């Protein structure tokens, strides 16, 4: 368990805006704002215009809470531990933070409410639930066990005629906006390597690739996200211009998987030394399709894919050095 740093040595001058704090801590702004509302931690000051400004001390506390939740502790427990750590340091002048006695809601309940909010076109409620979930659960778990589950449920309801196209489109666009804003927040030029991500030329479903992009960006990769319906000539031109370390391709249907095979083959023909990986729902549901695909299958979910990318590019780096 990590010890709380000596906060008394850190500046309390409010100089960092929300975007800077999110970049420095790799914690989404929605998450630490939710901590502030629920637990009064951190405690930023406000400008005359009402904008939050954070200090070095605030950033240290956010990082420490981030690490505790990454270890599996829920945020309520982490705030309690923060208070205990402050009590043990009698020289520390910081005020105690408010810890809620309520147990955090389970993910199944949050998924249910999040889905219903989207189905009822209630974006404000959906945003509130999403912020609450980010505040209580690890970032990756929220993406896979809440956002992804909710969107699969909504897709199934549309498929069975329980909701109409307008509801499905509203829900998809809401989630796409949220994921895209998070991806922009984690964008950095100081990265482990460059990964280009695109869907098959006729593939419309890209929420899975956005989640994958977030997993990779949070792990230090420079992600260039090209999105759905990427024509092959334009993809080849982008690869030639950007010179990525890896291209990740996605498909969700048998028809788009067939297109993906052609795209991967063309990339390997044009760039023989460029690793090409792929994934998507259709390769999980019909595993035999993997036998028709050039390149490397990167796994059945975002966690597997991010691990596979690390292994693949590490292996590529080693082989380059040895040669």
Residue frames as qw, qx, qy, qz and C-alpha x, y, z in Angstrom:
[[0.000, 0.888, 0.459, 0.000, 0.00, 0.00, 0.00],
 [0.447, 0.487, -0.025, 0.750, 1.49, 3.36, -1.00],
 [0.343, -0.514, -0.415, 0.668, 2.32, 5.93, 1.67],
 [0.157, 0.942, 0.293, 0.054, 0.88, 9.41, 1.36],
 [0.567, 0.379, -0.108, 0.723, 3.60, 11.83, 0.27],
 [0.315, -0.428, -0.371, 0.761, 4.65, 14.68, 2.57],
 [0.185, 0.775, 0.516, 0.314, 1.95, 17.13, 1.58],
 [0.291, -0.881, -0.132, 0.349, 3.28, 19.94, 3.77],
 [0.435, -0.393, 0.407, 0.700, 6.20, 20.37, 1.36],
 [0.308, 0.396, 0.674, 0.543, 3.93, 20.86, -1.64],
 [0.041, -0.011, -0.044, -0.998, 2.60, 24.19, -2.83],
 [0.187, 0.549, 0.760, -0.293, -1.00, 25.10, -2.11],
 [0.130, 0.457, -0.159, -0.865, -0.99, 27.85, -4.74],
 [0.647, 0.460, 0.588, -0.155, -3.90, 27.26, -7.15],
 [0.045, 0.607, -0.450, -0.653, -2.31, 27.39, -10.61],
 [0.089, -0.060, 0.917, 0.384, -3.41, 24.27, -12.53],
 [0.607, 0.102, -0.076, -0.785, -6.65, 24.17, -14.51],
 [0.855, -0.005, 0.403, -0.326, -8.78, 21.03, -14.86],
 [0.840, 0.513, -0.172, -0.042, -7.24, 19.95, -18.15],
 [0.248, 0.674, -0.635, 0.284, -3.71, 20.23, -16.76],
 [0.522, -0.361, 0.657, -0.407, -4.63, 18.15, -13.71],
 [0.924, 0.210, 0.209, -0.241, -6.19, 15.45, -15.87],
 [0.684, 0.622, -0.365, 0.108, -3.04, 15.35, -17.99],
 [0.016, 0.634, -0.670, 0.385, -0.69, 15.27, -14.97],
 [0.522, -0.244, 0.692, -0.435, -2.61, 12.60, -13.04],
 [0.265, 0.053, -0.869, -0.415, -4.12, 10.55, -15.91],
 [0.106, 0.405, 0.819, -0.393, -7.42, 10.72, -14.01],
 [0.074, 0.554, 0.579, 0.594, -10.45, 11.87, -16.03],
 [0.074, -0.234, 0.182, -0.952, -11.78, 15.26, -15.05],
 [0.656, -0.361, -0.343, -0.567, -15.25, 13.76, -14.55],
 [0.758, -0.214, -0.580, 0.208, -13.75, 11.42, -11.95],
 [0.407, -0.098, -0.457, 0.785, -11.98, 13.90, -9.68],
 [0.270, -0.268, -0.049, -0.924, -14.87, 16.36, -10.00],
 [0.734, -0.357, -0.468, -0.338, -17.16, 13.57, -8.78],
 [0.633, -0.165, -0.552, 0.518, -14.76, 12.95, -5.86],
 [0.092, 0.145, -0.210, 0.963, -14.97, 16.63, -5.04],
 [0.513, -0.339, -0.241, -0.751, -18.79, 16.63, -5.03],
 [0.819, -0.312, -0.449, -0.175, -19.14, 13.47, -2.97],
 [0.801, -0.314, -0.313, 0.402, -16.13, 13.51, -0.63],
 [0.112, -0.992, 0.053, 0.040, -14.94, 17.15, -0.77],
 [0.503, -0.550, 0.530, 0.405, -11.58, 15.99, -2.10],
 [0.472, 0.016, -0.183, 0.862, -9.71, 17.60, -3.72],
 [0.076, -0.828, -0.426, 0.356, -10.60, 21.15, -2.66],
 [0.462, 0.308, 0.267, 0.788, -9.76, 23.45, -5.59],
 [0.006, -0.542, -0.233, 0.808, -10.13, 27.19, -5.46],
 [0.435, 0.688, 0.563, 0.142, -12.20, 29.13, -7.98],
 [0.287, 0.094, 0.195, 0.933, -11.38, 31.98, -10.29],
 [0.249, 0.287, 0.220, -0.898, -13.63, 35.02, -10.51],
 [0.529, 0.178, -0.468, -0.685, -15.25, 33.32, -13.46],
 [0.855, -0.158, 0.241, -0.432, -15.99, 30.18, -11.47],
 [0.802, 0.382, -0.460, -0.001, -13.28, 27.95, -13.00],
 [0.868, -0.484, 0.054, 0.097, -11.48, 25.46, -10.78],
 [0.369, 0.736, -0.514, 0.240, -7.77, 25.89, -10.07],
 [0.939, -0.311, -0.132, 0.065, -5.73, 23.14, -8.37],
 [0.192, -0.852, 0.486, -0.035, -2.46, 23.17, -6.47],
 [0.396, 0.429, -0.810, 0.044, 0.50, 20.77, -6.43],
 [0.272, -0.134, 0.809, -0.503, -0.94, 19.37, -3.20],
 [0.744, 0.271, 0.216, -0.571, -4.28, 18.67, -4.89],
 [0.673, 0.485, -0.506, -0.235, -2.49, 16.84, -7.71],
 [0.120, 0.357, -0.888, 0.261, -0.53, 14.69, -5.23],
 [0.493, 0.036, 0.660, -0.566, -3.75, 13.69, -3.46],
 [0.776, 0.398, -0.048, -0.486, -5.51, 12.84, -6.73],
 [0.505, 0.473, -0.720, -0.057, -2.57, 10.67, -7.80],
 [0.105, -0.235, 0.875, -0.411, -2.58, 8.90, -4.45],
 [0.650, 0.196, 0.458, -0.574, -6.32, 8.18, -4.63],
 [0.700, 0.490, -0.361, -0.373, -5.89, 7.01, -8.23],
 [0.313, 0.409, -0.852, 0.095, -3.26, 4.49, -7.17],
 [0.336, -0.067, 0.792, -0.506, -5.37, 3.16, -4.31],
 [0.745, 0.335, 0.221, -0.534, -8.39, 2.60, -6.56],
 [0.597, 0.522, -0.568, -0.222, -6.13, 0.95, -9.16],
 [0.057, 0.305, -0.912, 0.267, -5.10, -1.50, -6.42],
 [0.361, -0.312, -0.856, -0.200, -8.75, -2.48, -6.00],
 [0.113, -0.365, -0.601, 0.702, -9.82, -0.20, -3.13],
 [0.100, 0.769, 0.553, 0.303, -13.10, 1.66, -3.61],
 [0.209, 0.577, -0.058, 0.788, -12.94, 5.43, -3.40],
 [0.564, -0.727, -0.074, -0.385, -14.81, 5.63, -0.08],
 [0.891, -0.356, -0.057, 0.275, -12.22, 3.38, 1.55],
 [0.623, 0.313, -0.025, 0.716, -9.40, 5.37, -0.05],
 [0.100, -0.735, 0.009, -0.671, -10.72, 8.63, 1.41],
 [0.768, -0.627, -0.042, -0.120, -10.95, 7.00, 4.85],
 [0.861, -0.093, -0.022, 0.499, -7.33, 5.88, 4.50],
 [0.323, 0.591, 0.004, 0.739, -6.38, 9.39, 3.43],
 [0.425, -0.782, -0.001, -0.456, -7.93, 10.75, 6.62],
 [0.889, -0.433, -0.011, 0.150, -6.08, 8.18, 8.72],
 [0.729, 0.226, -0.015, 0.646, -2.79, 9.08, 7.04],
 [0.060, 0.707, -0.016, 0.705, -3.37, 12.77, 7.77],
 [0.665, -0.704, -0.028, -0.248, -4.18, 12.01, 11.41],
 [0.907, -0.218, -0.022, 0.360, -0.90, 10.13, 11.81],
 [0.513, 0.295, 0.011, 0.806, 1.05, 13.13, 10.48],
 [0.254, -0.768, -0.452, 0.375, 0.52, 15.70, 13.23],
 [0.251, -0.418, 0.173, 0.856, 2.52, 18.29, 11.30],
 [0.135, 0.288, 0.702, 0.638, 0.09, 18.11, 8.40],
 [0.158, 0.249, 0.315, -0.902, -2.26, 21.15, 8.46],
 [0.265, -0.104, -0.661, -0.694, -4.67, 19.84, 5.83],
 [0.620, -0.086, 0.297, -0.721, -8.36, 19.59, 6.75],
 [0.414, 0.044, 0.909, -0.033, -9.98, 16.16, 6.86],
 [0.317, 0.065, -0.573, -0.753, -11.96, 15.09, 3.85],
 [0.693, -0.008, 0.308, -0.652, -15.52, 13.85, 3.97],
 [0.075, 0.131, -0.970, -0.192, -15.94, 10.10, 3.64],
 [0.670, -0.123, -0.216, -0.699, -19.34, 8.70, 2.80],
 [0.452, -0.212, 0.798, -0.336, -20.69, 5.95, 5.04],
 [0.832, 0.342, 0.146, -0.412, -22.71, 4.58, 2.17],
 [0.639, -0.126, 0.678, 0.341, -21.41, 1.56, 0.36],
 [0.165, 0.385, -0.470, -0.777, -20.82, 2.24, -3.34],
 [0.802, 0.301, 0.177, -0.484, -23.56, 1.04, -5.63],
 [0.686, -0.068, 0.678, 0.257, -22.88, -2.16, -7.51],
 [0.030, -0.280, 0.564, 0.777, -22.02, -1.98, -11.19],
 [0.057, 0.363, 0.887, 0.281, -25.14, -3.94, -12.19],
 [0.005, -0.777, -0.525, 0.348, -27.35, -1.27, -10.61],
 [0.076, -0.649, 0.189, 0.733, -25.36, 1.51, -12.26],
 [0.108, -0.033, 0.783, 0.612, -25.51, -0.19, -15.66],
 [0.061, 0.583, 0.810, 0.031, -29.29, -0.54, -15.31],
 [0.020, -0.831, -0.298, 0.470, -29.76, 3.14, -14.46],
 [0.146, -0.488, 0.442, 0.738, -27.29, 4.31, -17.10],
 [0.132, 0.183, 0.850, 0.475, -29.07, 2.28, -19.79],
 [0.036, 0.722, 0.685, -0.091, -32.49, 3.56, -18.76],
 [0.084, -0.746, -0.037, 0.660, -31.25, 7.16, -18.78],
 [0.098, -0.272, 0.623, 0.726, -29.99, 6.79, -22.34],
 [0.081, 0.384, 0.876, 0.279, -33.18, 5.05, -23.49],
 [0.039, -0.819, -0.537, 0.196, -35.17, 7.97, -22.06],
 [0.395, 0.692, 0.112, 0.594, -32.98, 10.59, -23.78],
 [0.452, -0.891, -0.036, -0.023, -31.85, 11.84, -20.37],
 [0.669, 0.496, -0.297, 0.468, -28.27, 12.87, -21.11],
 [0.163, -0.708, 0.379, -0.573, -27.87, 14.83, -17.87],
 [0.839, -0.381, 0.270, -0.280, -28.80, 11.78, -15.80],
 [0.952, 0.225, -0.070, 0.193, -26.59, 9.49, -17.88],
 [0.386, 0.666, -0.347, 0.535, -23.68, 11.90, -17.40],
 [0.459, -0.638, 0.372, -0.494, -24.27, 12.00, -13.64],
 [0.965, -0.173, 0.167, -0.102, -24.31, 8.19, -13.41],
 [0.810, 0.438, -0.186, 0.342, -21.17, 7.92, -15.51],
 [0.089, 0.713, -0.409, 0.562, -19.35, 10.40, -13.27],
 [0.715, -0.493, 0.315, -0.383, -20.52, 8.52, -10.18],
 [0.997, 0.048, 0.040, 0.054, -19.23, 5.24, -11.59],
 [0.599, 0.577, -0.296, 0.470, -15.83, 6.68, -12.54],
 [0.222, -0.713, 0.387, -0.541, -15.57, 8.02, -8.99],
 [0.775, -0.384, 0.376, -0.334, -16.14, 4.61, -7.41],
 [0.940, 0.065, 0.321, 0.092, -14.59, 2.05, -9.77],
 [0.469, -0.364, 0.494, 0.636, -11.34, 1.66, -11.72],
 [0.306, 0.555, -0.255, -0.730, -11.34, 3.41, -15.09],
 [0.194, 0.210, -0.868, -0.407, -10.93, 0.22, -17.14],
 [0.090, 0.288, 0.927, -0.222, -13.75, -1.55, -15.28],
 [0.322, 0.569, 0.300, -0.695, -16.13, 1.31, -16.03],
 [0.327, 0.461, -0.511, -0.647, -15.40, 1.04, -19.76],
 [0.263, 0.108, -0.928, -0.240, -15.76, -2.74, -20.00],
 [0.111, -0.284, -0.917, 0.257, -18.26, -3.60, -17.27],
 [0.179, 0.600, 0.467, -0.624, -20.55, -0.60, -17.60],
 [0.293, 0.583, -0.225, -0.724, -20.26, 1.36, -20.85],
 [0.203, 0.237, -0.848, -0.428, -19.70, -1.65, -23.08],
 [0.063, 0.269, 0.945, -0.176, -22.35, -3.76, -21.33],
 [0.281, 0.580, 0.387, -0.659, -24.93, -0.96, -21.56],
 [0.333, 0.519, -0.393, -0.682, -24.32, -0.46, -25.28],
 [0.111, 0.050, -0.966, -0.230, -24.57, -4.18, -26.00],
 [0.155, 0.427, 0.797, -0.398, -27.89, -4.23, -24.11],
 [0.325, 0.618, 0.094, -0.710, -29.18, -1.25, -26.10],
 [0.241, 0.373, -0.704, -0.555, -28.08, -2.86, -29.35],
 [0.009, -0.143, -0.990, -0.009, -29.90, -6.07, -28.44],
 [0.242, 0.543, 0.579, -0.558, -33.06, -4.14, -27.57],
 [0.338, 0.563, -0.250, -0.712, -32.95, -2.38, -30.93],
 [0.146, 0.208, -0.900, -0.355, -32.36, -5.69, -32.71],
 [0.012, -0.316, -0.942, 0.113, -35.46, -7.19, -31.04],
 [0.102, -0.557, -0.498, -0.656, -37.64, -4.15, -31.78],
 [0.424, -0.626, -0.556, 0.346, -37.88, -3.00, -28.16],
 [0.132, -0.738, -0.031, 0.662, -36.46, 0.44, -28.95],
 [0.626, 0.752, 0.206, 0.028, -36.34, 2.42, -32.17],
 [0.712, 0.363, 0.001, 0.601, -33.44, 3.71, -34.23],
 [0.022, -0.842, 0.068, -0.535, -33.62, 7.19, -32.69],
 [0.712, -0.674, 0.161, -0.112, -32.98, 5.79, -29.22],
 [0.915, -0.048, 0.144, 0.374, -30.09, 3.62, -30.44],
 [0.508, 0.599, 0.028, 0.619, -28.52, 6.52, -32.31],
 [0.268, -0.868, 0.098, -0.407, -28.89, 8.90, -29.37],
 [0.834, -0.520, 0.173, 0.055, -27.26, 6.40, -27.01],
 [0.848, 0.176, 0.131, 0.483, -24.43, 5.68, -29.40],
 [0.311, 0.733, -0.008, 0.605, -23.69, 9.34, -30.03],
 [0.496, -0.825, 0.117, -0.245, -23.73, 10.12, -26.30],
 [0.873, -0.364, 0.228, 0.232, -21.19, 7.41, -25.56],
 [0.722, 0.423, 0.130, 0.533, -19.08, 8.28, -28.61],
 [0.046, 0.876, -0.071, 0.474, -18.80, 11.91, -27.46],
 [0.654, -0.718, 0.217, -0.103, -17.76, 10.84, -23.97],
 [0.903, -0.110, 0.244, 0.337, -15.16, 8.35, -25.16],
 [0.568, 0.621, 0.091, 0.532, -13.76, 10.78, -27.73],
 [0.153, -0.906, 0.147, -0.366, -13.33, 13.52, -25.13],
 [0.787, -0.545, 0.282, 0.067, -11.51, 11.09, -22.83],
 [0.853, 0.213, 0.208, 0.428, -9.25, 10.00, -25.69],
 [0.305, 0.813, -0.023, 0.495, -8.34, 13.62, -26.42],
 [0.471, -0.839, 0.192, -0.193, -7.48, 14.11, -22.77],
 [0.835, -0.370, 0.353, 0.204, -4.95, 11.27, -22.77],
 [0.726, 0.635, 0.030, 0.262, -3.33, 12.33, -26.04],
 [0.437, -0.796, 0.291, 0.302, 0.39, 12.93, -25.69],
 [0.600, 0.717, -0.354, -0.018, 3.44, 13.24, -27.90],
 [0.066, -0.566, 0.788, -0.232, 5.63, 11.57, -25.26],
 [0.908, -0.010, 0.090, -0.408, 4.58, 8.00, -25.98],
 [0.671, -0.305, 0.663, 0.127, 5.94, 4.47, -26.07],
 [0.251, 0.002, 0.776, 0.578, 5.09, 4.16, -29.76],
 [0.409, 0.244, -0.098, -0.874, 2.47, 5.05, -32.35],
 [0.277, 0.229, 0.933, 0.012, -0.57, 2.85, -32.96],
 [0.328, 0.092, -0.317, -0.885, -2.98, 3.58, -35.81],
 [0.288, 0.251, 0.878, -0.290, -6.54, 2.27, -35.30],
 [0.386, 0.203, -0.317, -0.842, -9.19, 1.98, -38.00],
 [0.682, 0.204, 0.610, -0.349, -12.32, 0.06, -38.93],
 [0.463, 0.196, 0.753, 0.424, -13.05, -1.84, -42.15],
 [0.042, 0.076, 0.364, 0.927, -14.22, 0.28, -45.13],
 [0.426, -0.415, -0.484, -0.642, -17.93, -0.45, -44.53],
 [0.480, -0.337, -0.719, 0.372, -17.76, -0.93, -40.75],
 [0.190, -0.728, -0.171, -0.636, -20.05, 1.49, -38.89],
 [0.732, -0.656, -0.176, -0.048, -19.63, 0.21, -35.32],
 [0.501, 0.549, -0.377, 0.553, -16.67, 1.93, -33.70],
 [0.523, -0.752, 0.150, -0.372, -17.42, 2.14, -29.96],
 [0.951, -0.242, 0.053, 0.182, -15.33, -0.96, -29.35],
 [0.690, 0.370, -0.050, 0.620, -12.36, 0.59, -31.15],
 [0.094, -0.796, 0.118, -0.586, -12.77, 3.78, -29.12],
 [0.785, -0.592, 0.125, -0.134, -12.59, 1.75, -25.91],
 [0.909, 0.047, 0.041, 0.412, -9.51, -0.03, -27.22],
 [0.384, 0.666, -0.069, 0.635, -7.96, 3.33, -28.09],
 [0.409, -0.797, 0.149, -0.419, -8.53, 4.53, -24.53],
 [0.923, -0.355, 0.096, 0.117, -6.91, 1.43, -23.06],
 [0.782, 0.261, 0.028, 0.565, -3.82, 1.94, -25.22],
 [0.137, 0.768, -0.061, 0.623, -3.60, 5.71, -24.68],
 [0.601, -0.741, 0.127, -0.271, -3.82, 5.27, -20.89],
 [0.915, -0.257, 0.173, 0.258, -0.95, 2.79, -21.11],
 [0.341, -0.680, 0.312, 0.569, 1.30, 5.31, -22.82],
 [0.506, 0.210, 0.639, 0.540, 0.80, 4.61, -26.52],
 [0.161, 0.378, -0.144, -0.900, 0.30, 7.41, -29.02],
 [0.433, 0.412, 0.802, -0.009, -3.05, 6.51, -30.61],
 [0.179, 0.222, -0.357, -0.890, -4.04, 7.81, -34.03],
 [0.401, 0.349, 0.800, -0.279, -7.75, 6.99, -34.25],
 [0.071, 0.085, -0.555, -0.824, -9.18, 6.99, -37.78],
 [0.521, 0.173, 0.400, -0.734, -12.59, 5.60, -36.87],
 [0.677, 0.301, 0.657, -0.136, -15.26, 3.81, -38.92],
 [0.660, 0.689, 0.298, 0.001, -15.56, 3.30, -42.67],
 [0.230, -0.749, 0.414, 0.463, -11.91, 3.83, -43.53],
 [0.797, 0.586, -0.071, -0.127, -11.26, 3.45, -47.29],
 [0.904, -0.125, 0.152, 0.380, -8.18, 1.39, -48.11],
 [0.552, 0.565, 0.027, 0.613, -6.40, 3.99, -50.31],
 [0.184, -0.847, 0.111, -0.486, -6.75, 6.62, -47.58],
 [0.832, -0.538, 0.137, 0.017, -5.55, 4.19, -44.93],
 [0.852, 0.142, 0.087, 0.497, -2.45, 3.36, -46.98],
 [0.274, 0.724, -0.028, 0.633, -1.73, 7.06, -47.44],
 [0.502, -0.799, 0.114, -0.311, -2.13, 7.65, -43.69],
 [0.915, -0.302, 0.126, 0.237, 0.30, 4.83, -42.92],
 [0.685, 0.406, 0.053, 0.602, 2.80, 6.24, -45.38],
 [0.016, 0.794, -0.054, 0.605, 2.52, 9.68, -43.78],
 [0.590, -0.710, 0.159, -0.351, 2.35, 8.71, -40.10],
 [0.509, 0.405, -0.730, 0.210, 4.74, 5.72, -40.09],
 [0.711, -0.515, 0.187, -0.440, 3.03, 3.97, -37.16],
 [0.122, -0.431, 0.885, -0.130, 4.60, 1.12, -35.19],
 [0.178, 0.204, 0.960, -0.068, 1.40, -0.92, -35.50],
 [0.421, -0.080, -0.308, -0.849, -1.93, -0.83, -37.33],
 [0.233, 0.174, 0.878, -0.380, -4.98, -2.21, -35.48],
 [0.335, -0.067, -0.542, -0.768, -8.01, -3.08, -37.60],
 [0.322, 0.126, 0.746, -0.569, -11.56, -3.81, -36.47],
 [0.419, -0.093, -0.613, -0.663, -14.69, -5.51, -37.84],
 [0.435, -0.064, 0.633, -0.637, -17.93, -6.63, -36.23],
 [0.813, 0.321, 0.231, -0.427, -19.74, -8.48, -39.05],
 [0.786, 0.025, 0.541, 0.298, -18.73, -11.30, -41.46],
 [0.550, 0.763, 0.237, 0.244, -19.01, -8.96, -44.45],
 [0.002, 0.960, -0.249, 0.127, -16.72, -6.35, -42.94],
 [0.701, -0.480, 0.503, 0.161, -14.35, -9.10, -41.73],
 [0.783, 0.359, 0.390, 0.326, -13.91, -10.13, -45.37],
 [0.281, 0.922, -0.015, 0.267, -13.05, -6.53, -46.21],
 [0.443, -0.826, 0.349, -0.008, -10.63, -6.45, -43.33],
 [0.848, -0.106, 0.430, 0.293, -8.76, -9.45, -44.73],
 [0.604, 0.645, 0.220, 0.413, -8.24, -7.55, -47.99],
 [0.069, -0.964, 0.133, -0.219, -7.12, -4.44, -46.13],
 [0.670, -0.616, 0.399, 0.111, -4.62, -6.37, -43.99],
 [0.828, 0.167, 0.388, 0.370, -3.23, -8.15, -47.05],
 [0.407, 0.823, 0.108, 0.381, -2.82, -4.85, -48.90],
 [0.303, -0.915, 0.244, -0.108, -1.05, -3.29, -45.93],
 [0.779, -0.379, 0.445, 0.228, 1.35, -6.19, -45.64],
 [0.736, 0.444, 0.320, 0.398, 2.05, -5.94, -49.36],
 [0.224, 0.892, 0.014, 0.392, 2.77, -2.22, -49.19],
 [0.184, -0.768, 0.468, -0.396, 4.57, -2.22, -45.83],
 [0.804, 0.062, -0.591, 0.009, 6.17, -5.65, -45.30],
 [0.429, 0.099, -0.653, 0.616, 7.78, -4.78, -41.96],
 [0.332, -0.302, 0.182, -0.875, 4.72, -3.12, -40.42],
 [0.021, 0.162, 0.948, -0.272, 2.87, -5.28, -37.83],
 [0.458, -0.208, -0.316, -0.804, -0.87, -5.52, -38.52],
 [0.045, 0.115, 0.901, -0.415, -3.24, -6.63, -35.78],
 [0.413, -0.263, -0.445, -0.750, -6.98, -7.08, -35.75],
 [0.014, 0.192, 0.861, -0.470, -9.96, -7.81, -33.54],
 [0.431, -0.053, -0.158, -0.887, -13.67, -7.24, -33.16],
 [0.683, -0.047, 0.466, -0.560, -16.88, -8.95, -32.16],
 [0.862, 0.337, -0.190, -0.328, -17.11, -11.15, -35.25],
 [0.504, 0.459, -0.712, 0.171, -13.71, -12.77, -34.56],
 [0.262, -0.243, 0.751, -0.555, -14.89, -13.66, -31.06],
 [0.741, 0.156, 0.352, -0.551, -18.23, -15.13, -32.17],
 [0.916, 0.397, -0.002, -0.049, -16.83, -16.91, -35.24],
 [0.502, -0.688, 0.443, 0.278, -13.24, -17.85, -34.25],
 [0.764, 0.158, 0.513, 0.358, -12.61, -19.73, -37.50],
 [0.380, 0.910, 0.121, 0.117, -12.58, -16.39, -39.33],
 [0.351, -0.833, 0.367, 0.220, -9.21, -15.75, -37.74],
 [0.723, -0.082, 0.584, 0.360, -7.73, -18.40, -40.04],
 [0.528, 0.670, 0.404, 0.329, -8.62, -16.25, -43.06],
 [0.054, -0.998, -0.012, -0.006, -6.98, -13.11, -41.70],
 [0.634, 0.398, -0.288, 0.597, -3.44, -11.94, -42.34],
 [0.094, -0.651, 0.295, -0.693, -1.81, -10.37, -39.32],
 [0.250, 0.033, -0.831, 0.496, -2.11, -11.01, -35.59],
 [0.475, -0.641, -0.508, -0.324, -5.32, -11.57, -33.64],
 [0.137, 0.466, -0.419, 0.767, -4.99, -9.22, -30.68],
 [0.032, -0.102, -0.819, 0.563, -7.52, -10.72, -28.28],
 [0.131, -0.548, -0.794, -0.227, -11.19, -10.80, -27.38],
 [0.227, -0.908, -0.350, 0.049, -11.39, -7.59, -25.35],
 [0.169, 0.929, -0.169, 0.284, -9.59, -4.33, -24.70],
 [0.575, -0.697, 0.427, -0.018, -7.51, -5.72, -21.83],
 [0.864, 0.019, 0.429, 0.263, -6.24, -8.63, -23.92],
 [0.579, 0.736, 0.139, 0.321, -5.56, -6.32, -26.84],
 [0.076, -0.947, 0.264, -0.168, -3.55, -3.82, -24.81],
 [0.696, -0.491, 0.512, 0.107, -1.42, -6.65, -23.42],
 [0.822, 0.303, 0.397, 0.272, -0.97, -8.12, -26.90],
 [0.365, 0.900, -0.022, 0.237, 0.12, -4.75, -28.32],
 [0.348, -0.835, 0.424, -0.046, 2.73, -4.39, -25.58],
 [0.785, -0.211, 0.557, 0.171, 4.05, -7.88, -26.26],
 [0.728, 0.556, 0.320, 0.240, 3.99, -7.51, -30.06],
 [0.258, 0.927, -0.127, 0.241, 5.76, -4.15, -30.14],
 [0.513, -0.717, 0.472, 0.010, 8.22, -5.25, -27.47],
 [0.834, 0.025, 0.502, 0.229, 9.05, -8.27, -29.58],
 [0.577, 0.759, 0.156, 0.259, 9.39, -6.08, -32.67],
 [0.087, -0.948, 0.286, -0.111, 11.72, -3.71, -30.80],
 [0.683, -0.481, 0.539, 0.109, 13.88, -6.61, -29.60],
 [0.814, 0.291, 0.430, 0.261, 14.12, -8.18, -33.04],
 [0.370, 0.907, -0.002, 0.200, 15.09, -4.81, -34.53],
 [0.312, -0.843, 0.437, -0.024, 17.90, -4.41, -32.00],
 [0.780, -0.225, 0.564, 0.148, 19.14, -7.96, -32.57],
 [0.740, 0.538, 0.314, 0.254, 19.22, -7.48, -36.33]]
